[in-house]
Amino acid sequence: MGKIIPELFREIIQNASIKFQTPAISVAVIEDGEISFAEGFGSRTFGKNEEVTADTSYAIASMSKSTVSTSLAILREQNLFGWDDKVTKFLPDFRMADLFAGQEMTVLDLLIHHCGLNSESAGTLWYGSDYSREEVVRRVRYLRPVTGFRSTYAYQNVCYLIAGLIIEKICGMSWDDFICKYIFSPLEMERSFPNLKALQLSGMDNVATPHTQLNGKLSVIPYRNHDNVGPAASVHSTALDLAHYLQMFLNHGVYRGKVILQPESVENLHSMHIVVPPAPAKDLIHPRLLTDFSGYGLGWFIQDYQGKKRVGHSGGVDGMRGRMEIFPALNRGIVILTNSEDRRAYQSILYSAFDMFLESEPIDWINVWENDPEMKQTVTEPERIPNTSPSLPDAAYTGVYEDSAYGEIIVRKEAHRLILQFSHTPAFTADLEHWHFDTFRLIWHDPYIPRGLVTFSLNCEGKVESMHIDQPRLLDVDFNELDYAIRKKPDRN
């Protein structure tokens, strides 16, 4: 069984940082159950000299999900609920468009991603919006299912939000407070917070700044608040704190003599509950990535690397990417947190560490991931028909439009331009620039959001009846879940 070679590992991390323009990288490694490597590299903000350490704080995004399943496992050990208890037992008003799914959905169903909705459903409801957690869940009933209930794996955020709300119904303590008391505190995760508000109130320094590529240039972007989907994505932590978390799992639920979980609970969390079809061999960038099995446990992805079971989860929000992973049989683990959206930086480091753990023949993973075809795909702009004009004057397009799930989307005229705004999501505000006929280009005020198109449809009287938004998706937001024809509400006059 191999170990990290510190000098070589540092060189790989530094080269990945440079190659993939990732300003800050924090890494912690566990070997034989102990933290053997915990360091930071680069600068917390591009262009500045801000020290990065293993204690630098990052948004860990979907790595938050495992705190939900861990919390529920703690409560299950107290016989306070059953995995097969229905959601409506705790949230009586819970509904889905598929009435049967709404009635039969269990706590376990929430955690294994087969509710029948499209992947990452409800992103348009929570992303950057002022909707509360409860209101996001209430509006799930208006989302259209795309498969039969329990028939297909489709990764979800909103289901983990629902599971987080159930924790409060079970024990009277919010998910946020529960994980602080029963996970962060006993695991000595002193620089971990359940949400952005808590991080900000702490006044803690040494916080990484999020970055992304805008117009081909690495740019600082604002911290996005995802507290209203909290249990799915809002935790902020450090590489060192998460290493404590992984140590507990590697030690079968015990951390420095403190029992957090029983071994049976850890086994349940880290066992495959649903199969996730692996990528075909032809789509892999290297044959070493071919897996023998692939699935999802409870808040964890379960798969193998060269025949050895690995348990882990990635996380990504605006401007940050990372992953934590353990090899239970090897008593090895790693946490990698970065403040750039280019996942190739952490992937290069991750697989380099794996090869050292397994004493495999070294591969230049930086070179491998540099040639990842997914990163070379570009969004092609739709063809524009020249010399056309709108059917109607600007004022005819203004008004209030209503999507069945999201709610109101407003089109108004301001000065000499039309503006479209999602009523509960300030980030979704765009200038409308005529494209062709009754189609307008969406130029979002937030430069992070890629440009899209909106097409207005007229009724037989020649009046605007509805609009259709054709917008490239964000990481967790698929605009295709909006109504195809978002209808205009009658004028109030």
C-alpha positions as CSV (number, residue, x, y, z in Angstrom):
1,M,0.0,0.0,0.0
2,G,1.5,3.3,-1.1
3,K,1.7,6.8,0.4
4,I,1.7,10.3,-0.9
5,I,5.2,11.5,-2.0
6,P,5.1,15.0,-0.5
7,E,7.7,16.7,-2.8
8,L,6.2,15.2,-6.0
9,F,2.6,15.8,-4.8
10,R,3.3,19.5,-4.1
11,E,4.8,19.9,-7.6
12,I,1.7,18.3,-9.1
13,I,-0.6,20.6,-7.2
14,Q,1.4,23.7,-8.2
15,N,1.5,22.7,-11.8
16,A,-2.3,22.0,-11.8
17,S,-2.9,25.4,-10.3
18,I,-0.9,27.1,-13.1
19,K,-2.2,25.0,-16.0
20,F,-5.9,25.3,-15.1
21,Q,-5.7,28.9,-13.8
22,T,-6.9,28.0,-10.3
23,P,-5.7,30.7,-7.8
24,A,-6.2,28.7,-4.5
25,I,-6.0,25.0,-3.8
26,S,-6.2,23.4,-0.3
27,V,-5.5,19.7,0.1
28,A,-5.6,17.3,3.1
29,V,-4.6,13.7,2.9
30,I,-5.4,10.8,5.3
31,E,-3.1,7.8,5.4
32,D,-3.6,4.9,7.9
33,G,-6.3,7.0,9.5
34,E,-4.1,10.0,10.3
35,I,-3.8,13.3,8.5
36,S,-0.4,13.1,6.8
37,F,-0.6,16.1,4.5
38,A,-2.5,19.4,4.9
39,E,-1.4,22.4,2.9
40,G,-2.6,25.3,0.8
41,F,-1.3,26.7,-2.4
42,G,-1.6,30.0,-4.3
43,S,-3.6,33.0,-3.4
44,R,-7.2,33.3,-2.2
45,T,-7.8,36.1,-4.8
46,F,-6.2,36.2,-8.2
47,G,-3.6,38.9,-8.5
48,K,-3.2,39.3,-4.8
49,N,-0.8,37.8,-2.3
50,E,-3.3,36.2,0.2
51,E,-2.0,33.1,2.0
52,V,-3.8,29.8,1.4
53,T,-3.7,27.1,4.0
54,A,-5.5,23.9,4.8
55,D,-7.7,26.1,7.0
56,T,-8.8,28.3,4.1
57,S,-12.6,28.3,3.9
58,Y,-14.5,27.4,0.7
59,A,-18.1,26.7,-0.3
60,I,-18.2,22.9,-0.5
61,A,-21.5,22.9,-2.4
62,S,-22.9,19.4,-2.9
63,M,-20.5,17.8,-0.5
64,S,-23.0,19.3,2.0
65,K,-25.4,16.5,1.1
66,S,-23.6,13.9,3.1
67,T,-24.3,15.9,6.3
68,V,-28.0,15.3,5.6
69,S,-27.7,11.6,5.4
70,T,-25.3,11.5,8.3
71,S,-27.7,13.5,10.4
72,L,-30.6,11.2,9.5
73,A,-28.5,8.2,10.4
74,I,-27.8,9.6,13.8
75,L,-31.6,10.1,14.3
76,R,-32.3,6.6,12.9
77,E,-30.0,5.1,15.6
78,Q,-32.3,6.7,18.1
79,N,-35.3,5.1,16.4
80,L,-36.9,8.5,15.8
81,F,-37.9,7.6,12.2
82,G,-37.6,4.9,9.6
83,W,-35.9,5.1,6.2
84,D,-39.1,3.9,4.6
85,D,-41.3,6.5,6.4
86,K,-43.2,8.6,3.9
87,V,-42.3,12.2,3.4
88,T,-45.9,13.2,4.1
89,K,-45.6,11.8,7.6
90,F,-43.4,14.8,8.4
91,L,-44.5,17.3,5.8
92,P,-48.2,16.7,5.4
93,D,-48.6,19.3,2.7
94,F,-45.9,17.9,0.5
95,R,-47.1,17.3,-3.1
96,M,-45.7,16.5,-6.5
97,A,-47.2,16.8,-9.9
98,D,-47.2,13.0,-10.0
99,L,-49.7,12.4,-7.2
100,F,-48.6,8.9,-6.6
101,A,-45.0,9.9,-6.2
102,G,-46.0,12.7,-3.8
103,Q,-48.0,10.2,-1.7
104,E,-45.4,7.3,-1.7
105,M,-42.1,9.3,-1.6
106,T,-40.0,8.0,1.4
107,V,-37.1,9.5,3.2
108,L,-34.9,7.0,1.4
109,D,-36.3,8.0,-2.0
110,L,-35.2,11.6,-1.3
111,L,-31.6,10.5,-0.7
112,I,-31.1,8.3,-3.8
113,H,-32.2,10.5,-6.6
114,H,-35.0,8.6,-8.3
115,C,-38.1,10.9,-7.7
116,G,-39.0,11.1,-11.4
117,L,-38.0,14.8,-11.9
118,N,-35.4,15.9,-14.3
119,S,-31.8,16.2,-13.2
120,E,-31.2,19.2,-10.9
121,S,-34.8,20.2,-11.0
122,A,-36.0,23.3,-9.1
123,G,-32.8,25.2,-9.9
124,T,-34.9,28.0,-11.3
125,L,-36.8,28.2,-8.0
126,W,-33.9,28.5,-5.5
127,Y,-30.9,29.8,-7.4
128,G,-30.3,33.4,-6.3
129,S,-34.0,33.8,-5.4
130,D,-35.7,35.2,-2.3
131,Y,-37.9,32.1,-2.0
132,S,-37.6,30.5,1.4
133,R,-36.7,26.8,1.8
134,E,-40.3,26.0,2.5
135,E,-41.6,27.9,-0.5
136,V,-39.1,26.2,-2.8
137,V,-40.4,22.8,-1.6
138,R,-44.1,24.0,-1.9
139,R,-43.5,24.9,-5.6
140,V,-42.0,21.5,-6.4
141,R,-45.6,20.3,-6.9
142,Y,-45.7,22.3,-10.2
143,L,-42.5,20.7,-11.7
144,R,-43.2,18.3,-14.5
145,P,-41.8,14.7,-14.0
146,V,-39.8,13.3,-16.9
147,T,-39.7,9.6,-15.9
148,G,-41.7,7.3,-13.7
149,F,-41.3,7.4,-10.0
150,R,-38.4,5.2,-8.8
151,S,-37.6,4.3,-12.4
152,T,-34.5,6.3,-13.2
153,Y,-31.5,8.0,-11.4
154,A,-31.5,11.7,-11.8
155,Y,-29.3,13.8,-9.5
156,Q,-31.3,16.2,-7.3
157,N,-30.7,19.2,-5.0
158,V,-34.3,19.8,-4.0
159,C,-34.8,16.3,-2.6
160,Y,-31.9,16.9,-0.1
161,L,-33.5,20.2,0.8
162,I,-36.7,18.3,1.6
163,A,-34.8,15.8,3.6
164,G,-33.2,18.6,5.6
165,L,-36.6,20.0,6.5
166,I,-37.6,16.5,7.7
167,I,-34.7,16.6,10.2
168,E,-36.3,19.6,11.9
169,K,-39.7,17.8,12.0
170,I,-38.1,14.7,13.6
171,C,-36.1,16.4,16.3
172,G,-37.2,20.0,16.5
173,M,-33.8,21.3,15.5
174,S,-33.0,22.8,12.1
175,W,-30.5,20.9,9.9
176,D,-28.2,23.9,10.3
177,D,-28.2,23.7,14.1
178,F,-28.1,19.9,14.1
179,I,-25.0,19.5,12.0
180,C,-23.2,22.2,14.1
181,K,-24.1,20.3,17.3
182,Y,-23.7,16.7,16.3
183,I,-21.2,16.8,13.5
184,F,-19.0,19.9,13.4
185,S,-18.6,20.3,17.2
186,P,-17.6,16.7,18.1
187,L,-15.4,16.4,15.0
188,E,-13.6,19.6,15.9
189,M,-14.6,21.2,12.6
190,E,-14.1,24.7,14.1
191,R,-14.0,26.5,10.8
192,S,-17.1,24.9,9.3
193,F,-20.5,26.6,8.9
194,P,-23.9,25.3,7.7
195,N,-24.6,28.4,5.5
196,L,-23.2,31.6,4.1
197,K,-25.0,33.8,6.7
198,A,-23.3,31.9,9.5
199,L,-19.9,32.2,7.9
200,Q,-20.4,36.0,7.4
201,L,-21.6,36.5,11.0
202,S,-18.5,34.6,12.3
203,G,-16.2,37.4,10.9
204,M,-13.8,34.6,10.0
205,D,-10.9,35.5,7.7
206,N,-8.9,33.3,5.4
207,V,-11.8,32.8,3.0
208,A,-11.3,31.9,-0.6
209,T,-12.7,34.2,-3.3
210,P,-14.7,32.5,-6.2
211,H,-13.4,32.8,-9.7
212,T,-14.5,31.9,-13.2
213,Q,-13.6,32.5,-16.8
214,L,-15.5,35.5,-18.3
215,N,-14.8,36.4,-21.9
216,G,-11.7,34.2,-21.8
217,K,-10.3,35.9,-18.7
218,L,-10.0,34.6,-15.1
219,S,-12.3,36.9,-13.1
220,V,-13.5,37.3,-9.5
221,I,-17.2,36.8,-9.1
222,P,-19.4,37.5,-6.1
223,Y,-20.1,34.8,-3.5
224,R,-23.6,33.4,-4.4
225,N,-25.9,32.8,-1.5
226,H,-27.4,29.3,-1.7
227,D,-28.8,29.2,1.9
228,N,-32.4,28.6,0.6
229,V,-31.3,25.2,-0.7
230,G,-29.1,24.8,2.4
231,P,-29.0,21.0,3.1
232,A,-28.1,20.3,-0.5
233,A,-25.4,22.9,-1.0
234,S,-24.7,25.6,1.5
235,V,-22.0,24.3,3.8
236,H,-18.7,26.2,4.0
237,S,-15.7,24.3,5.3
238,T,-11.9,23.7,5.0
239,A,-9.7,20.9,3.8
240,L,-8.5,20.2,7.3
241,D,-12.0,20.2,8.8
242,L,-13.3,17.8,6.1
243,A,-10.3,15.6,6.7
244,H,-11.6,15.2,10.3
245,Y,-15.0,14.3,8.9
246,L,-13.5,11.6,6.6
247,Q,-11.4,10.3,9.5
248,M,-14.6,9.5,11.4
249,F,-16.0,7.5,8.5
250,L,-12.7,5.6,8.0
251,N,-12.8,4.7,11.7
252,H,-16.3,3.2,11.4
253,G,-18.1,6.2,13.0
254,V,-15.6,7.0,15.8
255,Y,-13.5,10.2,16.0
256,R,-10.9,10.4,18.8
257,G,-12.9,8.1,21.0
258,K,-16.2,9.9,20.4
259,V,-18.9,7.7,18.7
260,I,-20.7,9.7,16.1
261,L,-22.2,6.8,14.2
262,Q,-22.4,3.0,14.7
263,P,-20.5,0.9,12.2
264,E,-23.7,-0.4,10.7
265,S,-24.8,3.2,9.9
266,V,-21.6,4.0,8.2
267,E,-21.9,0.8,6.1
268,N,-25.5,1.8,5.1
269,L,-24.4,5.3,4.1
270,H,-21.6,3.9,2.0
271,S,-23.4,1.0,0.3
272,M,-24.9,1.3,-3.2
273,H,-28.6,1.9,-3.0
274,I,-29.1,2.7,-6.6
275,V,-27.0,2.0,-9.7
276,V,-25.6,5.0,-11.6
277,P,-24.7,3.9,-15.2
278,P,-20.9,4.6,-15.7
279,A,-19.6,6.5,-18.7
280,P,-19.0,4.2,-21.7
281,A,-15.3,3.3,-22.2
282,K,-15.3,5.2,-25.5
283,D,-16.2,8.4,-23.6
284,L,-13.4,8.1,-21.0
285,I,-10.3,10.3,-21.4
286,H,-8.1,7.5,-20.0
287,P,-8.7,3.7,-19.8
288,R,-7.7,3.8,-16.1
289,L,-11.0,5.6,-15.4
290,L,-13.0,2.5,-16.4
291,T,-15.1,1.3,-13.5
292,D,-16.4,-2.1,-12.5
293,F,-19.3,-0.7,-10.6
294,S,-20.9,2.7,-10.1
295,G,-23.8,3.9,-7.9
296,Y,-25.1,6.2,-5.2
297,G,-25.3,5.5,-1.5
298,L,-26.9,7.9,0.9
299,G,-25.2,11.3,0.1
300,W,-22.2,9.6,-1.4
301,F,-21.1,8.3,-4.8
302,I,-19.9,4.7,-4.7
303,Q,-17.6,3.4,-7.4
304,D,-14.2,1.7,-7.8
305,Y,-10.8,2.8,-9.0
306,Q,-8.7,-0.1,-10.3
307,G,-10.9,-2.5,-8.5
308,K,-10.7,-0.7,-5.1
309,K,-14.0,0.7,-3.7
310,R,-14.0,4.5,-3.3
311,V,-16.6,6.6,-1.6
312,G,-16.8,10.3,-2.3
313,H,-18.6,13.3,-3.5
314,S,-17.8,16.4,-5.5
315,G,-19.1,19.9,-5.1
316,G,-19.5,22.9,-7.3
317,V,-21.1,26.3,-7.0
318,D,-20.4,29.6,-8.7
319,G,-16.6,29.9,-8.7
320,M,-15.6,26.9,-6.6
321,R,-15.1,23.2,-7.2
322,G,-13.8,20.4,-5.0
323,R,-14.0,16.7,-3.9
324,M,-13.6,14.5,-0.9
325,E,-12.9,10.8,-1.3
326,I,-12.0,7.7,0.8
327,F,-10.8,4.2,0.1
328,P,-12.3,2.4,3.1
329,A,-10.3,-0.8,2.6
330,L,-7.0,1.1,2.3
331,N,-7.7,3.5,5.2
332,R,-6.9,6.4,2.8
333,G,-8.7,9.6,2.1
334,I,-8.3,13.0,0.4
335,V,-10.0,16.4,0.3
336,I,-9.3,18.9,-2.4
337,L,-10.9,22.4,-2.5
338,T,-10.4,25.0,-5.2
339,N,-11.7,28.4,-6.0
340,S,-12.1,28.1,-9.7
341,E,-14.7,26.4,-11.9
342,D,-12.2,24.4,-13.8
343,R,-12.7,21.0,-12.3
344,R,-9.6,19.7,-14.1
345,A,-7.3,21.1,-11.4
346,Y,-8.8,19.0,-8.6
347,Q,-9.3,16.0,-10.9
348,S,-5.5,16.0,-11.8
349,I,-4.6,16.1,-8.1
350,L,-7.2,13.5,-7.1
351,Y,-6.1,10.8,-9.5
352,S,-2.4,11.5,-8.9
353,A,-3.1,10.8,-5.2
354,F,-5.1,7.7,-6.1
355,D,-2.1,6.3,-8.0
356,M,0.2,7.0,-5.2
357,F,-2.1,5.2,-2.8
358,L,-2.3,2.2,-5.0
359,E,1.4,2.3,-6.1
360,S,0.2,2.4,-9.7
361,E,2.4,3.4,-12.6
362,P,2.3,7.2,-12.6
363,I,0.3,9.0,-15.2
364,D,0.6,12.7,-16.1
365,W,-3.0,13.4,-15.2
366,I,-2.5,17.2,-15.8
367,N,-1.8,16.4,-19.4
368,V,-4.7,13.9,-19.6
369,W,-7.2,16.4,-18.2
370,E,-5.8,19.2,-20.3
371,N,-7.1,17.3,-23.3
372,D,-10.6,16.7,-21.8
373,P,-12.9,17.1,-24.8
374,E,-15.8,18.4,-22.6
375,M,-13.8,21.5,-21.8
376,K,-13.3,22.3,-25.4
377,Q,-17.0,22.4,-26.2
378,T,-18.2,25.8,-27.0
379,V,-21.7,27.2,-27.0
380,T,-22.6,28.1,-30.6
381,E,-24.7,31.1,-31.1
382,P,-28.0,30.5,-33.0
383,E,-28.3,31.8,-36.5
384,R,-29.6,35.3,-36.8
385,I,-31.9,36.2,-39.7
386,P,-30.9,39.7,-40.8
387,N,-33.1,42.7,-41.8
388,T,-36.1,41.8,-39.7
389,S,-38.1,43.9,-37.1
390,P,-40.5,43.1,-34.3
391,S,-44.2,42.7,-35.1
392,L,-45.2,45.2,-32.5
393,P,-44.0,48.3,-30.7
394,D,-42.0,47.7,-27.5
395,A,-44.9,48.5,-25.2
396,A,-46.9,45.6,-26.5
397,Y,-44.3,43.1,-25.1
398,T,-44.4,44.5,-21.6
399,G,-46.4,43.0,-18.9
400,V,-46.5,40.2,-16.3
401,Y,-45.9,36.6,-17.5
402,E,-46.5,33.6,-15.3
403,D,-44.6,30.3,-15.2
404,S,-46.6,27.6,-13.5
405,A,-43.8,26.7,-11.1
406,Y,-41.6,29.8,-10.7
407,G,-44.3,32.5,-10.7
408,E,-44.1,35.9,-12.3
409,I,-41.6,37.1,-14.9
410,I,-41.9,40.8,-15.7
411,V,-41.1,42.5,-19.0
412,R,-41.0,46.3,-18.6
413,K,-39.7,49.3,-20.6
414,E,-37.0,51.4,-19.0
415,A,-35.7,54.4,-20.9
416,H,-35.3,53.1,-24.5
417,R,-34.9,49.4,-23.8
418,L,-37.0,46.4,-22.7
419,I,-36.0,44.6,-19.5
420,L,-36.9,41.1,-18.5
421,Q,-36.8,40.2,-14.8
422,F,-37.7,37.1,-12.7
423,S,-39.7,38.7,-9.9
424,H,-38.0,36.7,-7.1
425,T,-34.5,36.4,-8.5
426,P,-32.5,39.7,-8.9
427,A,-29.7,37.9,-10.7
428,F,-32.1,36.9,-13.5
429,T,-32.5,40.5,-14.9
430,A,-31.7,41.0,-18.6
431,D,-31.8,43.7,-21.2
432,L,-33.7,42.6,-24.3
433,E,-31.9,43.3,-27.6
434,H,-33.8,42.6,-30.8
435,W,-32.5,39.5,-32.5
436,H,-35.0,38.7,-35.3
437,F,-38.8,38.9,-35.8
438,D,-40.2,38.6,-32.3
439,T,-37.1,37.0,-30.7
440,F,-34.9,39.1,-28.5
441,R,-31.5,38.4,-27.1
442,L,-31.2,38.2,-23.3
443,I,-28.2,40.2,-22.1
444,W,-28.1,39.4,-18.4
445,H,-26.9,42.1,-16.0
446,D,-25.0,39.5,-14.2
447,P,-22.1,38.7,-16.6
448,Y,-21.8,35.2,-15.0
449,I,-25.0,34.1,-16.8
450,P,-24.6,33.2,-20.5
451,R,-26.7,35.1,-23.0
452,G,-29.9,33.5,-24.2
453,L,-33.0,34.3,-26.3
454,V,-36.7,34.9,-25.6
455,T,-39.3,34.6,-28.3
456,F,-42.8,36.1,-27.9
457,S,-45.8,34.5,-29.5
458,L,-48.9,36.4,-30.8
459,N,-52.5,35.2,-30.7
460,C,-55.0,35.4,-33.5
461,E,-55.7,39.1,-32.6
462,G,-52.1,40.0,-33.1
463,K,-51.5,40.5,-29.4
464,V,-48.7,39.0,-27.3
465,E,-49.9,35.8,-25.7
466,S,-46.8,34.1,-24.3
467,M,-43.1,33.9,-24.3
468,H,-40.6,31.1,-24.6
469,I,-37.1,31.4,-23.0
470,D,-34.3,29.6,-24.7
471,Q,-31.4,29.9,-22.2
472,P,-28.2,27.9,-21.8
473,R,-28.2,26.2,-18.4
474,L,-26.1,27.1,-15.4
475,L,-24.5,24.4,-13.3
476,D,-27.7,23.7,-11.2
477,V,-30.3,25.6,-13.3
478,D,-32.0,24.1,-16.3
479,F,-34.3,26.7,-17.8
480,N,-36.0,24.0,-19.8
481,E,-38.1,23.2,-16.7
482,L,-39.9,26.5,-17.2
483,D,-43.2,26.3,-19.2
484,Y,-42.6,26.1,-22.9
485,A,-45.1,28.9,-23.3
486,I,-45.0,31.2,-20.3
487,R,-48.3,33.0,-20.6
488,K,-48.9,36.7,-20.3
489,K,-51.4,37.7,-17.6
490,P,-54.2,39.9,-18.7
491,D,-53.6,43.6,-18.1
492,R,-55.1,44.8,-14.9
493,N,-56.5,47.9,-16.5
